[in-house]
Amino acid sequence: MSRKASRPAARPIGLFDSGIGGLTVVRALLKLLPRESLVYLGDTARVPYGNKSRETVIRFSTENTLFLLRHRVKLVIVACHTASSFALPLLERQFKQPLLGVVAPGVAAALAATRSGRVGVIGTAATVGSGAYVRGIRRKRPGIKVFQAACPLFVPLVEEGRLNGPVTERVAREYLAPLKRARVDTLILGCTHYPLLKGVIARVMGRGVRLIDSAEAAARQAQALLEGEGLLVAGSGRPRHRFFATDAPDHFKRFSARFLGRPARQVSRA
């Protein structure tokens, strides 16, 4: 191993998700930290996590973390809201490596953005049902009013490429109506697929509502964490990005462009 590769700062950032949605976090990292190398694992053989038990999600998340640690990553980002909600506390106790989920960064960004103290959260049924965002917000600011809505059709709409159009807008209006009635001024996009629907969500919610992109918030927190630990890559160099899928890597590669803005060059089977 070269001396450069052995330096902690030169090691890659690792991310895992139950599938391809976590690539929105990768996209945010590529924009914010273009010199960093990345290793991404999509657990496509076992997607979705949202209909699994807490114990199963914890087991899958532990296995995914071990996979990334074998690639000598300097930080593990749990780029999945279900895994962040169910497994992150246990992972933090089990592993010494720095870990970061996608819930806490979204909470922090929402608290910084809200003016009225009325915050909305949208996510999968599992994320909403876990109450992770409600607990996270009220732990820091007990007086905040939190309103949640599960939006189960958003993920298949994104994966079908239906990011706009009358069907998508109709679904969005139905899901978001309770949050509009609640007069939230800040809305957390509590699923890594949802940033691709920002346009329609913003239209439905109106100008006065600030959208919190949990992928962008996680990337900013990753930057702050690595900077605080002295682990940001310094100087020039060509980063290396590696993508793994536990099943159907060709399918993963075809869909990657929708989330990354460009296709992953190579996707290997994990």
Summary of the structure (lengths in Angstrom):
residues: 270
radius of gyration: 18.0
end to end distance: 22.2
largest distance: 58.7
contacts: 954
relative contact order: 0.18
helix: 50%
strand: 16%
